[in-house]
């Protein structure tokens, strides 16, 4: 602090003296003073300024109240709204590793968070898929999901996309081929199965959440491997089934689907039975990256996946309820008194995690706490029977039993 104040004071003095030097030189010359005398007087002035700066530093060091007044004039350093960012994973055990799934050529990096003092046997697991230009660390920091894990007693898994697989660390949600999105789906399923076996996690309570491209891959996982997950949460995610390339993915993100969302779902299922997938969909109305129409289309698609809608719209007998919070609207579609598909629209939110730590990119303090809302939606959901799932072209994924 003292060195910074001295530097700031001395810099200002030097700029002032430089201006005064030019004026003084002209005045002294007019008074008949020779050039060498001008230089001598200027050196004396510089020495005096340096001495004065040292005096200021000593005075600041001796009087902490003065230092506080100087510090108050400086702009504050931005910090997490909930304390030091390290609190996002400090209380429990944070494990980092890489997992090489069978048939894959590139290991999948991941972070696993375990709340403190609890036996992992029978513990629920939340799988968190980050968006583009994010890492497992930034996603943990921004969402603060680990703090909820401490409170409610669940584990959190953060698979991390490799920069070698995609320069912006985006998941290939739009490319179902095995070397791309299909391979990422296979690797994540295999990783979840492996960790569930080694830690004894409750396989009927494995949940899946994603942001942006992570939400896109979560949709692919939900369609291809419904038996592995009890519910899914999609935050700022694209509607699925239409994009086949990077260019068409951008088009869907910006404009939504061009084809009927229900027809695209039926095409994805290709006639095979589907056990349903409860879904929470969150979307900012001010999102300029993923157009809000995607959220509406996702809601229709998951209504179809849960047999709550047909080609003509929402089925008869489905209970629909709309409610409003502070700056957001909830639309619930319920069966037997429990919400199966929930759409949350946040009015002032852009392309960012709602109610997150706004010191971390792609997280915003605007809107409700998405992490708390997600766990509230997940907590009561169970997958009655964990089963084999189709991963690609009818091929069964590794047995979950």
N, C-alpha and C positions, 0 to 999 in steps of 0.2 A: 504494500500500500504506500509506504514512505517513498520508495523509489519511483513509483508511478506518479505520485504528486509532485515530486521534485522535477521529473522529466516534463510533466505538463506545464509547471510554472516556468521552468527554464526555457522551454520552447516558445512560450508566449513572450517572454522577455526578449529572446533573441529576435523574434519577428518585429517587436516594437523598436528595439535598438537599431535594427537594420534600416528601418524607415528614418529614425532619428539621425543615423549616421550620415545619410546623404544630405539631409538638411543642415546638420552641424558642419559638415565639410565646407559647404558653400558659405555659410555664415562666417566661419573662422578664416577662410581665405579672404573674404571681403574685409575682415578686420586686420589682415596682414599677418596671420599666423602661417608658418611654412608647413609644407606637406609632412615632413618627418614628425613635427609636433602634433599634427592631426592624428597620425598613426599611434603615437605614444598615448595620447589622450583616449583614443578608442580602445586600446588594450587595457588601460586602467578601468574604463567603464565595463568591459567584459569581465575583468577580475571581480569588480564590485558586484556584478550580476550573479556570478558564480557563488560568491560568498553569501549573498542574500538568499540564494536558493538553498544552500546548506543550512542556513538559519531557519528557513521555513520548514525544512525536513525535520530538524531537531525539535522545533516547536510542535509539529504534528505528532511526532513520536512521543513527546512528553505529555501531550493532552489528547487522550482518546476521544473526547467529545468533539474536538476539532476534526479528527479523522472521520467521525460519523457524519459531520455536516458536509465534508467533501464527498463522501461516498453517497450521500443522499442525492447529490446533484447528478450522479451518474445513472444511466438507465439500468433498471434491475435485470439480473440474469434470469431468463425464463426457466422455471422448474416445474416438475410435475404438480398437478393440482392435489395429488394425494400423498405428497411427500417424495423422498428420494426415489428415483426410478428403480434403483436396485431392490426396493421393496416389492417389485413385481414378481420376484422369485426368491427372496432372501430367507423366508421362514422355513421352507421345506428343502427337499433334496432335488437338485437340478442335475440330471444326467445327460451327457452328450455322447453320441456314438454314431456309427454308420452301419447300415444294414444292407447286405447284398442278397436280394431275393433270388430264388432259383430261376435260372434262365436269363437273368439281367446281367448286363456288362458293366453297369455303373452303380456303385453303392448309393443308398439313399441316406443322407445325413438327417439326424433328428435330435430333438431335445425332449426329454421326458421329465415332467414335474410331478413329484410325489409329496403330498402334504405331510407335515411332521407328526411323528408319534402314532401313526396308524398302520395297521396291518393291511397290506394291499389285497389280500385274499377277499374276494367278493366286492371289491371297490369298483365303482363306475369309472368309465374312461371317456374323456372328451377329446376328439381328434380335431385339431385346429389347422386349417390350410390357409397360409398367408397369400397375399396378393402380389402383384408385380412390384419389383424394387423393394421387397421386404425380406426379412430373415426371421428365423425362429426367435431371435432376441428382440427385434423391434416389435414383432407381433405380440410377444409376451408382455413387453413394456406397455405398448399402446392399449391393448385390450384389458390388461390387469386380470385376466382370467384366473391366474394362479392364486390371487387373493381370495377369489370365490372358492377355489379348490380347497384352500385352508379352512374356510368357513363351513363348507358343506361336505368335505371329505371325498372328493373325487380326484383322479389323476388326469393330467393333461399331456397330450402328445402333440408335438409340433414337427411334422415332417418338413424338410427344407429342400426346395428346388435348387439344383446345381446351376451355377453360372455357366458351366460347360454345356448343360442341356438347353439353356435359354439365356441370352445375354442379359436380360432384365429379370431373370429368375421367375418368369411366368410359368405356370402350369399349362400344359397343352390341352386345355379343356375342349378345344374345337377339333382336335385331331385324334380320332379313336384308334389309329394304327398302333400296333404293338411297340414300335420304337419310340412313340411319342406318348399321347395321353393314355392309350391302352396299356402301355408299359408302366406308366405312373400309377394307374389304377391297380395293376397287379402287384407292384412293389408295396403300395400302401396297405393293401389287403393282407399281404404276406407279413408285413411288419406288425400290423395290429394283431394278427393271429399269433405271431411269435411272442410278442410282449404279453398278450393275454395268457398264454400258456406259462411263461416264466414267472409272471407276477401274480397269477391267479385272479385277474380282473373278472368282473361279472360280465360274461359275454352277452347277457340279455340286456345290458345297460351300457352299450358302447354307442356314443353319439358323435355326430359329424357336423362341423361348422366351418364356413369359409368366407373369405372376403374377396370380391372381384373375381380375378382368375381362379382363386382358391374356391370361391363359390361355384364357378363353372365346373371345376373338377369334382366338387362335392356332388353336384347334380349327376355327373357321369357315374360316380360311385354309387349314388342312391339308386340309379336305374339298373346298373349292372350287378350290384352286390347288395340288394336290399336285406338279405338275411343276416348281414354282418352288423347292421346299424338299427337302432331303435327309433331314431329321429334325426332330422337334418335341419340346420339353420343356414340360410343363404343371405349374406349381407352384400348389397350392391352388386348382385350377380347377373349375368346374362341369361336369357331364356335359352333352352337347349334344343338340340335336334336338327338345327338348320345349318349352322356354320360347319364348314369342312376345311377351311384354310385360314391363314392369318388375315387375309383381305376380307373374307366373308365374316370372320369373327368381329372385325371392327365395324362392319356394316350392321350386324345384329346389335352390338353394343350401342351404337349411335341411333339406330332407328327401330330396333325391335325385330321380331320375326315377320317375314313376308307371307309365310304360310300359316295355315290354321294350327294353333298350338296343340289341339287335341289330336289332329291327324299326325303331327310329328311324334307325339307320345306313342300312339298306336304303332307307328312305323318302328320306333325304337324297341318296343316290346315284341313285335313280330309274332303276336299270337300266343306267346308263352304266359303262363299265369304270373301274377304279381301280388305279393303279400301286403302291399300298401307301405306308405312311408310318411308319417307325420312331418309336417314342414312348417318352419317359421321363416318368413321372408321379410327382410328389412330393406328399406330403400329411401334415400334422400331425394326429395323433390327438386333440389337444386343441383343434382348430380349432372355434370356436363360430360362425364366419361361414359357412364352406363345410363342410357335414357330410362326414366321412370316407367315407361311402358313395358320394359322387361319384367318388372316386378308383377305387374298385372298379368302378363302372359305366364310367368312362372306359377302364379297362384292358380290359374286355370289348369296348367299342366299337372300340378300336384293334386288338385281336386280330381282330375282324371285318374291319376295313379292310385288314389285312395278310394276309387269307385264312388266318388261324391258328385261326379259330373259325367255326362255322356256327350255325344256329338251336338246335342241341342242346348247344352248348358248345364247349370246346377240341377241335380236330381231333386225330385219332389221329396219333401220330408227332411231335407238337410236344414239344420237350424243355422241361420246367419245372423250375426250380431255385430253392430258397429259401436265403438266407443271412442272417446277423445281424451287425450292427456294434454300435458303442457307442450304444445307445439307438435303433436303427433296424433295420428289416427290409427286405431286398431280395427281390423275387420276379421272376425272369427267365423270359421265354418266348423260346426260341432257335430259329433255323433255320440249319442248316449251321454250327453251332458259334458263331454270333454272336447276341447278344441283339437281338431285334426290338422287344419290348415289355418295359419294366422298370417295376415299381411299387416305390416307396420309401415306406414308412410310418415316420414319426418319432414316437416315443411321447410326448415332452414338448413338442412344438411346437404353438403356436397358429397364428393366421392371419398368418403371417410367413414371410419367406424364410429357409430353413434355413441355419445357419452363417454368417449375414450380419453386418453391422455393427449391433449392437443399439443404437447411439446414434441410428440413423436409423429413423423410424417404419416399421412393417410389415417389419422385419428383425429376426432373432433370432440370438443366439449359440448357441442350443440346436440340437443336431442336427449332421449332417455338413455340409460345405461344399457347398451346392447348386450353386454356380457351377462348382467343380472337377468335381463329379459330372456336370454337364451337358456340359461340354466333353469329358470322358472318354467319354461316350456318343456325342457328335457326331463325334469326331475320325475315326473309321474309316468313317463313312457317306458315300456318294456317291449322287447322282441321275444314273443312267446317261444319260438323255435328257431335257433340259429341253424342255418342250413347252407348247403352248397349254393353257389350263385353262378350265373353265366357271366363270363368276363369278356369274351370276344368270339363272335361267330359260333355261339352255342357251346364253346368249350367251358367246362366247369372249372371254377377256381379251386384252390386247395381246400380240402375238407376243414371246416371250422371246429369239428368235434374232437 
